[in-house]
Amino acid sequence: SKEPIEVKEYFCELCEYVAHDKGTLANHRSFKHEGIMHECSICGVKYSRPSLVYRHMRKKHPEVSFSTSICGRKRGEKNAIINEVSQAVALNAIAADVPDS
């Protein structure tokens, strides 16, 4: 038989909020207790997470084209953009560690 899965709980030290992962707790803290907001650059509506701004922009401003300066990929290719930026950051870090000859 399978052993039960242990569910971790992360408690906010400022209120009674309980999260099941550290990232969710961090989002809660930044939004509820630190007042950090992410704003739509088109209409100014504010959200607690960047992903919510991204979703808002796809739904409310579909005519706006988003692209990265690295590859020019469009907004609809979110995962490809994230992967490319991550790879570029990693390559820059590797290049910074290579001594000049």
N, C-alpha and C positions, 0 to 999 in steps of 0.2 A: 504494500500500500504506500501511497505517497505521503510524505510528511507535509504538514501544513506550512504554507508560505508565511514567513514572518513579515508583518507589515510594520514599517518604521513610522514613527510619528515625530514631527518636528514642531515644537511649541514656540509661539511668539512670546517673548518675554515682556511685551508691552500690553498685551491683551489676551483674550482667551482663544485666539485663532490656532488651529492645528492643521498642519499640512502633512502630506505623505512623501514629500521630497524637498530637498534643500532649495531648489530653484523656485518652487512655488512659494515657499516661505520668504525667500528674498524678494520676490515680486510683491508679495503682500506688504512687507516692511516698507519697501520703497514707495509704494502707492499710498498706503493707509497712514504710515507714521512719518515718512520723510517728505511726502508731497511731490515726489518725482513723477512728472507726467511726460508723455510723448505726444507731440502735436502734429496734426496734418498740415503740411506746408501749403496746401491749397486753400482750405477753409478754416483752419485753426481749431478744429475740434480736438479734444484731448483724450488720451487713453492711458491706461496704466502700463501697457506693454507695447513694444514696437510691433509685435505680430498683429495686434489689434488695429494699429494704424495702417499696416500693410493691407489687411482685409478690408478696412474702410475705404482705402484708396482704390482697391480693385472694384468695389461695389459702387461707390459714389462718384468716382472720377475715372471711369474706364477709358476716357478719351486721352488721358495723360499717359505718355510713354515714359517709362523709367528704364534707365540702362546704367551699367557701370562704366566707369572711365577705363577700366582695365580691358574689358573685352567687348563692350557695347551690346551685351546681351540684354534682352528686354525683360520687363517686369515679370512676365508669365513664367520665366525660367528661374524662379526663385532658388531652387536647390542647386542649379548649375552655377548661379551667381555666388551663392554662399560657398560652394566647393572651390570655385576659382579664386575667390578672395582668400580663403583659408590656405590654398596652395601658394598663392603669391606671398602671403605673410610668412609661411614656412620657408619658402625659397629665400626671401630677404633675410630671415634669421640665419639660415645656413650660410648665405653669402657674407653676412657680417662676421661669422666665425672663421672664415677662411682668411688666413694672413696674406697680405700683399707679397708678391714675389719680387 
